[in-house]
């Protein structure tokens, strides 16, 4: 049993913290809004009154927050995790943030004798609920090994991908692929519907051929039903496309299709659809084709 402080109990964080409690760990959660903490308590965890309270006595601290400024504030800010946790504590940030912020957190933690991993995830809300996430970890091999008993309760594919920040770089590539794939699946759906094809049948056969992918398998049914309840919000994917673009520029590589997918995601965000699931890219394709979005 490990004493774990868990900060950020949103769509992803709450089921992850609950799975850790279910596996027998002693989990104390903290979230900005109290309702999420009550839900964790109902699932075997404890609630804390502040970040510093959540990390008190913790051997491992996990953060699952929206964006880079949130992680900076919670990890590096006054009264934050690095201020409050004991030397030797293992800090695992599982949010999706900029790789350079992950490296700053690693440096700040190391200066206080803490061990730090960036370990963003893929697999969505269902992957978090089922403890079947893919977890891409950056940091030292020794810290990765020390995190195994915790990470194995959250995911089925847990891979060390390199030093501090590398987990976030791999996650950025993941988001590039996911955005582009959703856009192509959306275009295929509008194309098929315009031809009057049995779209359910088409999706079934496409999902198992060379065009098969996780979006067709897991998201297409929701897209056909125009069910855009999140899931993964457009505003978060918009944030991630910004990370991808900046990281590509830094490396001196071009991502023409990624840039286009990023612009379409930005359009959804700008027109007020930031709270919808990222599959709402389908709405844009319908409108660009002169077909009324439903
Ligand atoms: P979310 O907005 O549902 O959850 C974030 C939680 O953090 C919220 O409950 C919010 O109240 C809390 N929070 C924010 N600032 C805080 C602070 N200072 N102190 C305490 N709590 C604070 O977001 P999510 O969908 O759970 O995503 C979390 C992270 O995981 C993001 O970086 C996202 O990009 C990434 N991610 C999400 C998914 C997904 O499918 N939703 C999948 C993979 C990765």
Boltz pocket constraint, residues with backbone or C-beta under 6 A from the ligand:
constraints:
  - pocket:
      binder: B
      contacts: [[A, 7], [A, 8], [A, 9], [A, 10], [A, 11], [A, 12], [A, 13], [A, 30], [A, 31], [A, 32], [A, 33], [A, 36], [A, 64], [A, 65], [A, 66], [A, 67], [A, 70], [A, 73], [A, 74], [A, 94], [A, 95], [A, 96], [A, 97], [A, 121], [A, 122], [A, 123], [A, 124], [A, 125], [A, 231], [A, 232], [A, 233], [A, 236]]
      max_distance: 6.0
